[in-house]
Amino acid sequence: MSSHDEPTGNKALAERDLRVLWHPCTQMKDHEAHPPIPIRRGSGAWLEDFAGRRYLDAISSWWVNLFGHANPRINAAVAAQLETLEHVLLAGFTHEPAVTLAERLVAITPPGLSRCFYADNGSSAVEVALKMSFHYWQNQGQTGKTKFITLENSYHGETLGALAAGDVALYKATYRPLLMETLTAPSPDCFHRAPDESWEAYSRRRFEDMQRLLARHAHEVCAVIVEPLVQCAGYMRMYHPVYLSLLREACDRHGVHLIADEIAVGFGRTGTLFACEQAGISPDFLCLSKGLTGGYLPLAAVLTTDAVYQAFYDDYERLRAFLHSHSYTGNPLGCRAALATLDIFEEEDVLARNRALSARMARHAAPLADHPHVAEIRQHGMILAVELVQDKAARKPYPWQERRGRRVGQHALSRGVLLRPLGDVVYFMPPYVIDEEEIELMIRVAAEGIDRACKD
């Protein structure tokens, strides 16, 4: 029997998988004890395996799914696009879905962002923004600007430029010899504030470090790159919007670009369509992906200003063009899925419903604050995180080798809920189609897992 004729079913497909696949962000030896879970279909907030067992997708399949699996409206849009055009190169050619999506993104993103450059995924979007900022200053004759400022505990992806711009050692340390040098400012992450200090006061205080770094290095810095409001892969640490307001003013004053990586936090995750709105700012570059297509297809976009665009607009012989490309740039299927996603935002009151859902998440999670091993519950909109610690009073973490968060995740799977804690931070980032009963289920199961994981 050839491999493509082999049967499917949970056990059979998991065995076939382990003969040929290498999974992302995974120590494959872990699968000796916990084989991968085969999924045959999805519907709404649920995934289903080959035995009919269902799993509530409480993390939106790595933060991408907005309006549920197999959403009929997005399904229909992609199917219709398949009938006319699946792909065409976007160099020298164009197509209606790419143009319409760019027009609509320009219309809904913060003011001043007037040009859209497509890429394939979040890391690629960050690469585009970094290169475009650097190249802008080169075209302006400011060749000394070659560095970037990033935040401590930040994450921007795993291609080499994006990895260099991040600061989570778990992902970065091994590859450090391959990476460009960056300047790192302390994070405004409010987990470390004093007991009587507000989020706003702490974020203001932490900005003083960024201010000093800009004053000292602006002459050699292209841009500051941040994840607005939530450092997602950095253990869902959060900060106050005032930091972004202060940063925008300082970047303007020092002649430095501001790159907003809203790949994970955009499209309603933090309570507004884009997190930057909560600070009333516009970045020079806005990186988007993940929820852009509703979780259907890989697509990314970098929005930037006309001032940046004009710095590259010249006769070919001047060699000022931005010669960066991906084979699937502006893919029609991805663009059509994105347009259907934007239609849902436009025609349904998604943000108002999300506010109600986030309030319910907060209410159901609130009792966990009294747990002897929960240091903090934090939330921005539809992202809620629970931080586990060994010693609550001292906020002393568990030894990472004990993998307490993983124990929570394994318990959740046994109870039909997909959680994937980041270290010992249990978080919820569900699709926007989740209902109150499902919210109660995911948090109740997580609470059970926390009790079990923190017993010894």
N, C-alpha and C positions, 0 to 999 in steps of 0.2 A: 504494500500500500504506500503510495507516495504521500509526502507530508501534506499536500493540499487536499488529499482525499480523507485525511484522518478525521475522526468524529469530533464534534464539539460537545460541550458539557463542562461543568466547572473543573473537574479534575483533569479531564483530557486536555482542555485548552490551557490550563495552568502548566501542565507538563510540557506541552508543545512550546509554550512561551519560554520556559526556562532552558530549553535546548537552544534557542536562537536569539532571544532578546536581551538587551542590556538597558535597564530602566533608568530614567533620569532621577537625580537626587536620591539615590538609593544605594545602600550597601547590599549588594546582591546576596551575600551570605545570609542576610536576615530572612530571605525567602525559603531557606531550609525549614524554618519553623513556621513561617507565615507566608504561604504561597500567594502570588497575586490573585486578585479576585476578578474573574472574567465577567464582563458586563455585556449583555446582549441587547438591551434597549434602555431608553430613558424616557420619562414623561413627567413634565412639570418639575417639581423639586426632587423627584425620585429616580434612582437607578435600579435596574433589576438584573440579577444574574441568571444563569441557565437553569437553576433549580427553582426559579420564581421568587427567590428571596430578594426583598427590596431594601434599599439603603437611602436614607434621607441625605441629600447632598448639601450638607451644612456649610461647605466651603466653596460652593459654586465651581467645583472642578478646577481648583487652582485659580479662583477669583475671576473667572472669565464669564460664567453664565449669568445673565441678567434676568431673562424672562422664561426660564424653564427649558428643560430638554425637550427636543422635538416640538418646539413652538410652532403651531400651525401657520402663523402669519409669516414667520421667517422661512419656514420650510417652503411655502408657496413662492416666496420671492426668489429663493435660490433655484427652485425647480424651473420657474419661468425663465430665469437668466440662462440656465443650461440649454434652453431651446434655441438661443440666438447667438451667444458668444461666451465661450468658457475662458479664453485668455487671448490677449494680444500684447506685444511689447508696448511699453509706454514711452519709448524713445522714438520720436518722430511720428507716433500715432497717438490717438486718444480714443475714448469711448464715453458714452453717456453716463454710466454709473460712476466712473471716476470723477467726471466733471461735476455732476450733481452732488456727490458726496463732499467734494472739496468746497463747493458753494455753501452747502449746509453747515459744514464744520466751521467755516469762516463766520457764518452768521450766528452760531451759538456759543462759540468760545469767547473768552474775554476780549474786550475791545483792543483794536490795533493789530491783531493777528490776521493777516490778509493773504498769506500764501501757505499752501499745503504741499508737503513733500511726502510721498508714500514710501513705506518700507514693509518688511515682512512680519516683524514681531517686536516685542518691547526692547530687547537688547539692541536690535538693529536701529530702532528709533533713537535710542540714546547715542549710539555711534554716529548717526546722522547729525544730531544736535551738537555733539562735541566737535566733530570735524567741521561743521558749518560755522560754528563760532570761531574756532581757530583760523579757518580760511578767511573769514570775514576780516579779522584783524590783519592778516597777511595782505589781503587786497587793499586795506586802508594804509598800508605802509608801516604798521605798528608790529614789526617783526619780533619785538621782544616779548610779546604776549604769547606765551606757550604753555601756561599752566592752568589748572582748574582747582577750585576750592570745593571740597565736599564736606559733608557732615559725618562726624563719628557715628558709627552704627548704621550707616546708610547702605542701601542695596539698589543697584541700577541694572543688573543683568550679569550675564556670565561670558559674553564675548570679551576680548581683552581690553578694549577701551572702556566698556561699561563696567567691567570688573575693577579696573583701575580707579574708576570714579566712585566705587563703593568702599565700604569699610567693615564688612562682616568677615571676621577672620576665618570662619569655617569655610567660606567659599574662596577667599582671596589668598590666604597665607601660602598655600602650595605653589601658586603661580606668580608670586611676587617678583621673581627675577625677570619675568616676561613683561612686566607692566610699567607704564610711564609713572613717574613720580607725581603725586598730587599733594596739595595742602589740605589739612584736615582741621576743621573747627569743631569744638565740643558740641554735642547734640543738645537741642533744647528740650529733649525728652523729659516730660514732667514726672516720670516715675521717681526721679531723684530729688524732687523738691522737698523742702522742709515741711513738717507736718502742718504748720500754720501758714504756709505760703500758697498763694493761688497759682493756677496754671498760667495766668497772664503775667503775674509778677515774676515767676520763674523763667518763663520764655523771654521776657524783657531782659532779665539779668544775664541769661546765657547769651543773648545777642551781643553783649559787650565783647565777648571773645571774638565773634565774627567781625565786629567793627574794627578791632585792633588788627586782625589778620588782613582785612581789606586795606586799611590805611598803610600797612607795611608792604603789601605785595601787589597792590592794584596795577602797578606798572608792568607786571609780568603775568597777570592773570587774564585769561580770556573770559571765563564765566564761573559763576557759582551754580552748582547743581544741587537741587533738593527734591525730596518727596514731600509735597505739601501735606501737612497735618499728621500723617501717619507714616512711620517707617515700617512698612509692612513685613518684609522678610527679616527686618531687624527686630523681631519679636513683638511686632505690633505696638511699638512704643509711639506715643502721641504727644503733640504739643499744641500750643495756642496759636490762633491765626495772627496775633499781633507780631509774631516773629517774621512772618512773610511780609507784612507791611513795612516793618523796619528794614528788612533785607532789600526790598524793592527800592526804597529811598536811598539806601547806602550804595547799591549797585549803580544807580543813576549818578549819584554824586561822585563815585570813583571811576566811572567809565568802564564798567564791567557788565557783561551780559548776565541775565538770570535765566537758567534752564529749569523749568518745572516738569518733573517726571510724574505725570499723573496716570501712568500706565495702569497701576492697580487702584488708585483712589478716584479716578475720573468716572464720569457717567453715573453719578448719583450715590456713590458708595459712602461719602462722608456727609450726606444730607443736602448738598447742593449739586447741581449738575457737574460742576468742576470745583475742586477744593479751593482753588485760588479765589473764587468768588467770595468766600468767607472773610478774606482779607481785603477785598476790593482792589485787587491788583491784576495786572497783565504781565506775564513773563515775556522775555524776548523769544523764547522757544518753549513750546508746549508739546510734550511727548505723550502720545495716546496709543493704546493697543488693548489687549485683553477684552474688556466689555464692548469695545468698538463694534464688533460684529455680533454681539449678543452671545459670544462663546462658540460661534459656529466655525469660523475659518481664520487662519492667521492673516492678520492685516495690522499695519501700524501707520500712524501719520505724525508728522512733525509740523506744527503750525508755527509760522514766524512772521516777522514784520516786513513791510515794504522796504524799509531802510536796509535790512539785511539782504533782501532780494536784489536791490539795486546795486549793491556792492559787487555782485557777480555778473551783472548785465553789461556786456561789452562786446566788442568785435572779437571773433574767435582767436585772432592772432595775439591778442593780449594775454591769453591763457589764464583767464580769471573765472572760467566756468566751474561749477561744482560737479565734477566728474565722479559721481557716486551712483551706484545702481544695484538693484536686485532683479533677478530674472522675473520674479512674480510681482514686481512693483505695480500697485494699483489693479490687482487682479479683479476682473469684473464680478466674479462670484462673491468674493469677499466684500467688494464695494456694495453689491446688491443686498447682502446680509446686513451690512452696516446701515444702509438706507431703511431697511425694514425695521431695524432696531430704533433708529431715530424717529420713524413714524409712530412707534409705540409710545415713545417719550412725548411726542408732540400731541397725540390724540387722546392719551389717557393721562390722568393726573398722577403720574408715577411718583413724583417727589413728595406729594402730599400723603400718598399711601405709604411711602417709605418712612415718613415721619411717624406715622401711627405704628408701623411695624417695629421701628427702632425703639419706640417707647415701650412696646410690649416686651421686646428683648430685654430692655433695662429692668422692667418690672419682674420678669421671671428670673433674671440672673441676680437680682439684689440680695436674696438670702445668702448667696455664696460669700458675700463680704464678711460674714461672721465666721466663716470656716477657719479653723486654726492654722491652715497652711495656704491660705489665699492672702497675698500681700496687697493686691489691688484689682479692682474691676475698672476698666477704662473703656470709653466708647466715643467714637465719632460716627454718627449716623448708623449705617448698616454694618459697621465693623465694631464688634465688641470682643474684648480680650480679658482673660482671667489669668493672673500671674501666680504660679505656685512657688512657694518657698519652704525651706526646711524650718526656718525660725522666723515667725511673723514679726515679732517685736524688732529684731535686728535686720529684717529683710535679707536674711542669709539664704542664698540659693541652695538647692540640693546639688550634690556633686553631679556634674553633667553625665558621668558614666552610668548613673543609675537609670537614666532615661525614663523619669517619672511621667513626663508628658506622653511618651510612646505607650505607656501602660493605659493611660486614659483613652488614647486613640484605639487601641486594641479592644478595650472593653466596649467602646462605642460601636465598633464594627460588629461585635457579637450581639449587640442590641439593635442593629439595623440603622445606625447613624454613621455617616462618613465625616469624621473629624481628622485633621492632620496637624496636631500641635506643633508649634515651633519651639523646640527645646521643651521647657516646662511652662510655656504659655499656651493655654487652651483658648482658641479663638473661634468666633462664629462670623462667617461672611456669606450668608445664604442668598440664593436667588430671590428676586423681588416678588416672585409668585408664591412664596411661602405663606402659610396662614398661621393663625394663633395656636391652633392645636399642634402644628408641626414645630413651632417655636418652643412650645412647652415641652414637647418630646425631646428635642435636641438638647435643651438645657438640663432637663431632668436626667437624661442619660449621661451627659457630661458630669453632672454633680455626682452621680453614682460612681463614675470612673475616677473622679478626683478623690472621693472617699476611699476607694480601693487602693489607688496608687499611693496615697499618703499614709496608709495604715502603719507601715513599718519603717 
